[in-house]
Amino acid sequence: AWVRVSLVGIEILAIEARVVVASVETYLKYAEAIGLTATAA
């Protein structure tokens, strides 16, 4: 039972990590399109 719970927790963490990475990539593309990266860099 504990193994199953830990596996589910790992899967949830992996999904959250993917969501965070995807949102960061989207933000970077959005900022680059506006030109914020040019002013920031």
Secondary structure, DSSP 8 states (H G I E B T S, - for coil): -HHHHHHHHHHHHHHHHHHHHHHHHHHHHHHHHHTHHHHH-
